[in-house]
Amino acid sequence: MSRPGVRLVTWRALRARRRELAALGGWSLVESLPALLSGYLVASAVDEGFLAGRPVNGLVWLGGLAVAVLLGAAATGRTYRSLGAVVEPFRDEVAAQVVRGALRDATRAGGRPDSAAVTRLTHQMEIVRDTFAGLLMVTRGFLFSAGAALLGLLALAPVVAALAAAPLVAGLVVFVAALPAMVTHQRAYVRAGERLGQSAAAALAGHRDVLACGAQTRVTTDVARWVSAQAAAERMLARMAAIRSLSLGIGGWLPLLVLMVTAPWLVERGLTAGAVLGALIYVSTGLQPALHTLVQGLGGGGLRYAVTLENILRTCPVSDDKRSSAPAARSPHCRPPAGRSPAVEVRGLTFGYGPRARPILQNFSLTLADRDHLAVVGPSGAGKSTLAALLAGLVPPQAGTVHLAGATVAEVEPAELARMRVLVPQEAYVFTGSLADNLRYLRPDADDHTLEVALDALGARPLATRLGGLGAPVAPAVLSAGERQLIAAVRAWLAPAPLVVLDEATCHLDSALEATVEAAFARRPGSLVVIAHRISSALRADRVLVLDGDEPVVGTHEELLIRSATYRVLVGCWDDSVVPHVASARQG
């Protein structure tokens, strides 16, 4: 999975919301009317009104400025609404990516929940949202305010516009040239702070061990090294702040100085006093504030935005493949041709909970063909659910491999693995929504007729009728455990995955309904593994795997009655009707 940079992700977010950006630009144009007209209207009020002895005309010109200010104020409110239409969807997209990345890492083979994802989803996401909004505001503010001021200066006198624009461009060049270094030092500062926090936390958590080992000097030196690194990074940030001030002085204050120094020369060349005053207003209320906001915004919030979003993308990369947003094509391994790779092949599997614990499975091998139906039985704690998790790729084995349709589970991407197998646990998950939404969860393209067929096949029609049909709302809290299991079973039956693992997924159903459900799965294309809750599940299977803490035994029901004492005990305890068969087998 590729990892696009901050600029690429930002550009995509802006390009995807061109209409909202156009609305933001339109209202920003109206908002910039005071910046565009202020100098010209003041110059006209002075030259054609007050200095000409016509104060009423001067007040009329200033009244026009007041109208422009009111229009700009009204447009300001609209700009924030347009800003939200750009920023909030972007925040939601990045937050969704954080969640997907955290779930992917937590559910992959050997994965563990990442508590840092909570920080990325809360604190860091708020930084990204706020700074992204700030960047849009300061950038569009500079473009429109500075552009309006330069247009106003050009309308007053082209020579004045040139005198003001030259130092402005020089200040921008200084700032842009220093921007990459600012990003680098901001990144170094953030990472130095993270390392200092980790070092200090480790020292505090293990202070007793540090004292017991006499390692105070070593630990103190290590923490002090990161303190010094953070201090050095902060000093570099202070130097970068000085460069920002330099660029602001060149681009913001130097134009004022140039205009004041050249004012006598400009007047001699025919520029009126009002025009000089208007030019000063354009620079002091237009160019200078716009440049100040841009420099401080990019140099502060912009750096935080770049570094924070970079950290999010580093831990939760976003795919830059356009095809990633489309439904992934079904793997060619999902339904291999008959006679090719087995549906399930386990080779030399060893697994135990801990390096010194007795392995639950040791050097275990198993092969399931397409349309094979295997029941797994054994006493509690024998490893039946562990085997289900290993087959589904939820936990990695300590040794050996698990292959589904020829593909090694440990090497398959989570999204691909989800299309190859379905694991239905004992605690069935049903979410709030319609019954149809719950059933289509693993097969979104299923039409109503397909859902109706599935309900009939698994004996769930009475439940659907009682709930009110496919469109009826489902409230998980009011469903019984058996009803939730039945809905989850129909959902799994509809899934296109060629392997289904039922981990005591029908334990809350009555015996007749359980038989109906298992028979439906047995007729379904693909392979079926049933972690049996009742011995009747073993009687319905093609083969049975017995786990009893010793060497696992696989065979048909009749074979295991002869070969496995554990199976005979289980059969005799769970179903008295087969005891005579057991006795016959023993006599034989």
C-alpha positions in Angstrom: 0.0 0.0 0.0 1.6 3.3 -1.1 2.0 6.4 1.1 1.2 9.7 -0.7 2.7 12.8 0.7 1.0 15.7 2.5 0.9 17.9 -0.7 -0.7 15.1 -2.7 -3.4 14.4 -0.1 -4.1 18.1 0.3 -4.3 18.6 -3.5 -6.7 15.7 -3.9 -9.0 17.1 -1.1 -9.1 20.5 -2.7 -9.6 19.1 -6.3 -12.5 16.9 -5.1 -14.3 20.0 -3.8 -13.9 22.4 -6.6 -17.5 23.6 -6.3 -17.1 24.4 -2.6 -13.8 26.2 -3.3 -15.4 28.2 -6.0 -18.1 29.3 -3.6 -15.4 30.2 -1.0 -13.6 32.2 -3.7 -16.8 34.1 -4.7 -17.6 35.2 -1.2 -13.9 36.0 -0.5 -14.1 38.3 -3.6 -17.0 40.2 -2.1 -15.3 40.2 1.3 -12.2 41.9 -0.3 -14.3 44.9 -1.5 -13.1 47.2 1.3 -9.4 46.3 0.6 -10.0 47.0 -3.1 -11.8 50.3 -2.7 -10.5 51.8 0.6 -7.5 53.6 -0.8 -9.3 54.9 -3.9 -12.3 56.1 -2.0 -10.2 57.8 0.6 -8.1 59.5 -2.1 -11.2 60.7 -3.8 -12.7 62.0 -0.6 -9.6 64.0 0.2 -8.8 65.3 -3.3 -12.4 65.9 -4.6 -14.0 66.6 -1.3 -12.2 68.0 1.8 -9.2 69.6 0.0 -11.4 71.0 -2.7 -13.7 72.7 -0.1 -16.6 70.3 -0.8 -17.0 68.3 2.5 -20.3 66.8 1.4 -18.6 65.2 -1.6 -15.9 63.9 0.8 -18.6 62.4 3.1 -20.3 60.7 0.1 -17.1 59.1 -0.9 -16.5 57.9 2.7 -20.2 56.7 2.7 -19.3 54.4 -0.3 -16.5 53.0 1.8 -18.9 52.3 4.6 -21.2 50.4 2.2 -18.2 48.3 1.0 -17.3 47.5 4.6 -20.9 46.3 5.3 -20.9 44.1 2.2 -17.5 42.7 3.2 -18.8 41.9 6.7 -21.8 40.2 5.3 -19.7 38.1 3.0 -17.4 37.0 5.9 -20.1 34.9 7.4 -20.7 33.2 4.2 -17.0 32.4 3.7 -17.0 30.4 7.0 -19.9 28.4 5.8 -18.2 27.6 2.5 -15.0 26.8 4.5 -16.8 24.2 6.5 -18.1 22.5 3.3 -14.4 22.0 2.3 -12.8 21.2 5.7 -15.3 18.9 7.4 -15.5 16.3 4.6 -11.7 16.3 4.5 -11.5 15.7 8.3 -14.1 12.9 8.0 -12.0 11.2 5.2 -8.8 11.3 7.2 -10.6 10.1 10.3 -12.1 7.2 8.4 -8.6 6.3 7.2 -7.3 6.3 10.8 -10.1 4.0 11.8 -9.5 1.7 8.8 -5.8 1.6 9.5 -6.3 0.8 13.2 -8.8 -1.9 12.4 -6.6 -3.4 9.8 -3.6 -3.5 12.1 -5.7 -4.9 15.0 -7.3 -7.7 12.9 -4.4 -8.8 10.7 -2.6 -12.0 11.6 -0.5 -11.2 14.7 -2.0 -7.7 15.0 -2.6 -5.9 18.2 -4.9 -3.0 19.1 -3.1 0.3 18.7 -3.9 2.7 21.5 -2.1 5.5 19.6 -4.9 5.4 17.1 -7.1 7.1 19.7 -4.7 10.0 19.8 -4.6 10.2 16.0 -8.4 10.2 15.9 -8.9 12.9 18.5 -6.0 15.3 19.2 -4.1 14.9 16.0 -7.2 15.0 13.8 -8.4 18.2 15.5 -5.0 19.7 14.8 -5.3 18.7 11.1 -8.8 20.1 10.8 -8.1 23.4 12.5 -4.8 24.0 10.7 -6.2 23.0 7.4 -9.0 25.5 7.8 -6.5 28.1 8.9 -4.3 27.5 5.9 -7.3 27.9 3.6 -8.3 31.1 5.3 -4.9 32.7 5.4 -4.1 31.7 1.8 -7.3 33.0 0.3 -7.1 36.0 2.6 -3.6 36.9 1.2 -4.6 36.3 -2.4 -7.7 38.4 -2.3 -6.6 41.1 0.1 -3.1 41.6 -1.3 -4.5 41.3 -4.9 -7.2 43.9 -4.1 -4.6 46.2 -2.6 -2.3 45.9 -5.6 -5.2 46.5 -8.0 -6.1 49.6 -6.0 -2.5 50.9 -6.1 -2.4 50.3 -9.8 -5.6 52.3 -10.2 -4.1 55.2 -8.2 -0.7 55.2 -10.0 1.2 52.4 -11.7 4.5 53.7 -10.3 3.2 53.4 -6.7 2.1 49.9 -7.3 5.6 49.0 -8.6 7.2 50.6 -5.6 5.0 48.6 -3.2 5.1 45.3 -5.1 8.9 45.0 -5.3 9.6 44.7 -1.6 6.5 42.5 -1.2 7.8 40.0 -3.7 11.2 40.1 -2.1 9.7 39.3 1.3 7.7 36.4 -0.1 10.8 35.0 -1.8 12.7 35.0 1.5 9.8 33.3 3.3 9.2 30.6 0.6 12.9 29.8 0.4 13.0 29.2 4.2 9.8 27.2 4.3 11.3 23.7 3.6 13.8 24.3 6.4 11.0 25.4 8.7 9.1 22.1 8.0 12.3 20.1 8.7 12.9 21.7 12.0 9.3 21.6 13.1 9.3 17.8 12.3 12.5 17.4 14.3 11.0 19.3 17.2 7.9 17.1 17.3 9.9 13.9 17.1 12.3 15.0 19.7 9.4 15.7 22.0 8.0 12.2 21.4 11.3 10.6 22.1 11.8 12.6 25.2 8.3 11.6 26.4 9.1 7.9 25.7 12.4 8.0 27.5 11.1 9.8 30.5 8.1 7.5 30.7 10.3 4.4 30.6 12.6 5.8 33.3 9.7 6.6 35.6 8.0 3.3 35.0 11.2 1.4 35.8 12.6 3.6 38.5 12.8 0.7 41.0 14.7 -1.5 38.6 17.0 1.5 37.8 17.8 2.0 41.5 18.3 -1.8 42.1 20.7 -2.0 39.2 22.6 1.2 40.0 21.8 2.6 36.6 20.8 6.1 37.6 23.7 7.8 35.7 23.0 5.9 32.5 19.3 6.5 32.6 19.8 10.2 33.5 22.2 10.6 30.7 19.8 9.1 28.2 17.0 11.4 29.3 19.3 14.4 29.3 20.3 13.6 25.8 16.7 13.9 24.6 16.2 17.0 26.6 19.2 18.6 24.9 17.9 17.4 21.5 14.5 19.0 22.1 16.1 22.2 23.3 18.3 22.3 20.2 15.2 21.8 18.0 13.4 24.6 19.8 16.3 27.0 19.3 16.2 26.2 15.6 12.5 27.0 15.6 13.3 30.3 17.2 15.8 31.1 14.4 13.1 30.2 11.9 10.8 32.7 13.7 13.5 35.3 13.1 13.5 34.5 9.4 9.7 34.9 9.4 10.1 38.3 11.0 12.7 39.3 8.4 10.4 38.4 5.5 7.6 40.3 7.2 9.8 43.3 7.6 10.9 43.2 4.0 7.5 42.6 2.5 5.3 44.4 5.0 7.2 47.4 6.5 9.6 48.2 3.7 6.8 49.3 1.2 5.6 51.8 3.8 9.2 53.2 4.2 9.6 53.3 0.4 6.4 55.3 -0.1 7.2 57.8 2.7 10.7 58.3 1.4 9.5 58.7 -2.2 6.4 60.8 -1.4 8.0 64.2 -2.2 9.3 62.8 -5.5 5.8 61.4 -6.3 4.1 64.7 -5.5 6.5 66.5 -7.8 5.6 64.1 -10.5 1.9 65.1 -10.1 0.6 62.6 -7.6 -2.0 64.3 -5.3 -1.9 64.2 -1.5 -5.0 62.1 -1.5 -3.4 59.5 -3.8 -0.4 59.4 -1.5 -2.7 58.9 1.5 -4.7 56.3 -0.4 -1.5 54.4 -1.3 -0.4 54.4 2.4 -3.8 53.0 3.3 -3.6 50.2 0.7 -0.2 49.2 2.1 -1.0 49.5 5.8 -4.5 48.0 5.8 -4.2 45.7 2.8 -0.7 44.4 1.9 0.9 44.5 5.4 -1.9 42.6 7.3 -2.3 40.1 4.5 1.4 39.3 4.4 1.6 39.1 8.2 -1.3 36.7 8.3 0.2 34.5 5.6 3.6 34.4 7.2 2.4 33.7 10.7 -0.3 31.2 9.4 2.0 29.2 7.2 4.9 29.4 9.6 2.8 28.3 12.6 -0.3 26.4 11.7 1.0 25.4 8.3 4.0 23.6 9.8 1.8 21.9 12.4 -0.5 20.8 9.6 2.2 19.3 7.5 4.0 17.5 10.3 0.8 16.2 12.0 -0.8 15.0 8.7 2.5 13.4 7.7 2.5 11.5 11.0 -1.1 10.3 10.3 -0.2 9.2 6.8 2.9 7.4 8.1 0.9 5.3 10.5 -2.3 5.0 8.4 -1.2 5.2 4.8 -3.8 6.1 2.2 -3.7 4.3 -1.1 -3.0 6.5 -4.1 -4.4 4.0 -6.5 -7.6 5.3 -8.0 -8.9 1.8 -8.2 -8.7 1.5 -4.4 -12.0 3.3 -4.0 -13.7 0.8 -6.2 -14.8 -2.7 -5.1 -11.8 -5.0 -5.2 -11.9 -7.7 -7.8 -12.6 -11.2 -6.4 -9.4 -13.2 -5.9 -8.8 -16.0 -8.3 -8.1 -18.1 -5.2 -11.7 -17.8 -3.9 -13.1 -20.6 -6.0 -10.4 -22.7 -7.5 -11.3 -25.2 -10.3 -11.9 -28.7 -9.1 -8.8 -30.8 -8.9 -6.5 -27.8 -8.2 -5.5 -26.4 -4.8 -7.3 -27.8 -1.8 -9.9 -25.5 -0.2 -8.0 -25.7 3.2 -4.5 -27.1 3.7 -2.8 -26.9 7.1 0.9 -27.9 7.2 2.9 -28.6 10.4 0.8 -26.2 12.5 2.0 -25.5 16.0 0.3 -23.1 18.4 0.4 -22.4 22.1 -0.5 -19.5 24.3 3.0 -18.4 25.3 6.5 -19.7 24.5 6.5 -22.0 27.6 2.9 -23.2 27.5 2.0 -26.6 26.3 1.1 -26.3 22.6 -2.6 -26.7 21.9 -1.7 -27.9 18.4 1.7 -29.4 17.5 2.8 -30.3 14.1 -0.8 -30.6 13.0 -1.8 -31.1 9.4 -5.1 -31.2 7.7 -6.5 -31.0 4.2 -10.1 -30.1 3.1 -11.3 -30.4 -0.4 -13.8 -28.2 -2.0 -17.4 -28.9 -0.7 -15.9 -30.8 2.2 -17.9 -30.7 5.5 -15.8 -31.1 8.7 -17.0 -31.1 12.3 -14.5 -30.4 15.1 -15.3 -31.9 18.5 -13.5 -32.3 21.8 -13.7 -31.4 25.4 -13.7 -27.8 26.5 -10.3 -26.2 26.3 -9.0 -28.7 23.7 -8.4 -25.9 21.2 -11.4 -26.0 18.9 -12.0 -22.2 18.8 -8.2 -21.7 18.5 -8.2 -23.9 15.4 -11.1 -21.8 14.0 -9.1 -18.6 14.6 -6.0 -20.1 13.0 -8.0 -21.3 9.9 -9.5 -17.8 9.6 -6.1 -16.1 9.9 -7.0 -14.2 13.1 -4.0 -15.4 15.0 -0.6 -16.4 13.6 0.8 -19.9 14.2 4.1 -20.3 16.0 5.1 -22.8 13.3 3.6 -24.1 10.1 1.3 -22.6 7.6 -2.4 -22.3 6.7 -3.4 -22.2 3.1 -6.8 -21.2 1.7 -7.3 -22.2 -1.9 -3.5 -22.3 -2.4 -2.8 -18.9 -0.8 -0.8 -18.6 2.4 -3.1 -16.9 5.0 -0.2 -15.0 6.6 0.7 -13.4 3.2 -2.9 -12.4 2.2 -4.1 -8.8 2.7 -7.0 -8.5 5.2 -9.4 -7.3 2.5 -8.5 -10.3 0.3 -8.8 -12.7 3.3 -12.2 -11.4 4.1 -13.4 -12.6 0.6 -11.9 -16.0 1.1 -13.5 -17.1 4.4 -16.2 -16.3 6.8 -16.0 -17.0 10.6 -19.2 -16.9 12.5 -18.5 -16.8 16.3 -20.7 -17.9 19.1 -21.6 -14.4 20.0 -23.3 -13.2 16.9 -23.1 -9.5 16.0 -26.3 -7.8 14.7 -26.3 -4.0 14.2 -29.1 -1.5 14.3 -30.7 -1.1 10.9 -33.1 -3.0 8.7 -33.1 -6.8 8.5 -32.1 -6.5 4.8 -29.1 -4.3 5.7 -27.9 -6.9 8.3 -28.3 -9.8 5.7 -26.5 -7.9 2.9 -23.5 -6.9 5.1 -21.2 -9.4 3.4 -23.0 -9.4 0.0 -24.2 -5.8 -0.7 -25.3 -6.7 -4.3 -27.9 -9.3 -3.1 -31.4 -8.5 -4.3 -34.5 -9.1 -2.2 -35.3 -12.4 -4.0 -31.8 -13.7 -3.0 -32.5 -12.7 0.6 -35.8 -14.4 0.6 -34.3 -17.6 -0.7 -31.6 -17.5 2.1 -34.3 -17.0 4.7 -36.2 -20.0 3.5 -33.1 -22.2 3.2 -32.0 -21.6 6.8 -35.4 -21.7 8.4 -35.4 -18.0 9.2 -38.7 -17.2 7.5 -40.7 -17.2 10.8 -38.2 -14.8 12.4 -38.3 -12.4 9.4 -42.1 -12.5 9.4 -42.2 -11.7 13.2 -39.8 -8.8 12.7 -41.9 -7.4 9.9 -40.1 -8.4 6.7 -36.8 -7.4 5.1 -37.4 -3.7 5.6 -38.3 -4.0 9.2 -35.9 -2.3 11.7 -33.7 -4.6 13.8 -32.9 -3.6 17.4 -30.2 -6.0 18.7 -31.1 -5.5 22.3 -34.6 -6.9 21.9 -33.4 -10.0 20.0 -32.7 -13.3 21.8 -29.2 -14.8 21.4 -30.7 -17.5 19.1 -32.3 -14.9 16.9 -29.1 -13.0 16.6 -27.3 -16.3 15.7 -29.9 -17.1 13.0 -29.5 -13.6 11.4 -25.7 -14.0 11.4 -26.0 -17.5 9.9 -28.1 -16.2 7.0 -25.6 -13.4 6.5 -22.7 -15.9 6.3 -24.7 -18.2 4.0 -25.1 -15.3 1.6 -21.4 -14.4 1.6 -19.4 -15.3 -1.5 -16.5 -16.6 0.5 -15.8 -20.3 -0.3 -15.0 -21.3 3.3 -17.3 -20.9 6.2 -16.2 -21.7 9.8 -19.1 -21.9 12.3 -17.6 -21.7 15.8 -20.5 -22.9 17.9 -22.5 -20.4 15.9 -25.8 -22.3 16.4 -25.5 -23.2 20.1 -28.5 -21.0 21.0 -30.7 -22.6 18.4 -32.9 -25.7 19.1 -31.7 -29.0 17.6 -34.2 -29.0 14.7 -33.3 -25.4 13.6 -29.6 -26.2 14.0 -29.9 -29.2 11.7 -31.7 -27.0 9.1 -28.9 -24.4 9.3 -26.1 -26.9 9.0 -27.8 -28.7 6.2 -28.2 -25.4 4.3 -24.5 -24.7 4.7 -23.6 -28.3 3.6 -25.5 -27.7 0.3 -23.9 -24.3 -0.2 -20.9 -24.2 -2.7 -17.6 -24.3 -0.9 -16.3 -25.9 2.3 -17.7 -26.0 5.8 -16.0 -26.3 9.2 -18.3 -26.7 12.2 -17.0 -26.3 15.7 -19.6 -28.6 17.2 -21.7 -27.7 20.2 -23.8 -30.8 19.9 -22.6 -34.3 18.8 -25.4 -34.2 16.2 -23.2 -31.8 14.2 -20.6 -34.5 14.0 -23.2 -37.1 12.8 -24.1 -34.8 9.9 -20.5 -34.1 8.8 -18.5 -35.9 6.1 -15.6 -36.1 8.5 -14.9 -35.4 12.1 -11.8 -34.0 13.8 -11.4 -34.9 17.4 -9.2 -32.7 19.6 -8.5 -34.1 23.0 -5.1 -32.8 24.1 -3.2 -35.6 22.5 -2.7 -36.3 18.8 -5.8 -35.1 16.9 -7.7 -37.8 15.0 -9.7 -37.3 11.8 -12.2 -39.7 10.3 -15.8 -40.5 9.6 -18.2 -41.1 12.4 -18.0 -44.8 12.0 -14.2 -44.8 11.9 -13.9 -42.7 15.0 -16.2 -44.9 17.0 -13.5 -47.5 16.6 -10.3 -45.4 16.7 -11.0 -42.7 19.3 -11.9 -43.4 22.9 -12.5 -39.6 23.3 -15.0 -39.6 20.5 -16.9 -42.6 22.0 -17.1 -40.9 25.3 -18.4 -37.7 23.7 -21.0 -39.6 21.7 -22.1 -41.6 24.7 -22.5 -38.4 26.8 -24.2 -36.2 24.3 -26.6 -38.6 22.6 -27.8 -41.8 24.3 -29.4 -43.0 21.0 -26.0 -44.0 19.6 -24.8 -45.9 22.7 -25.8 -49.2 21.2 -23.7 -48.4 18.1 -20.8 -47.7 20.4 -21.2 -51.0 22.2 -21.4 -52.8 18.8 -18.2 -51.1 17.7 -16.4 -52.1 21.0 -17.5 -55.7 20.6 -16.2 -55.7 17.1 
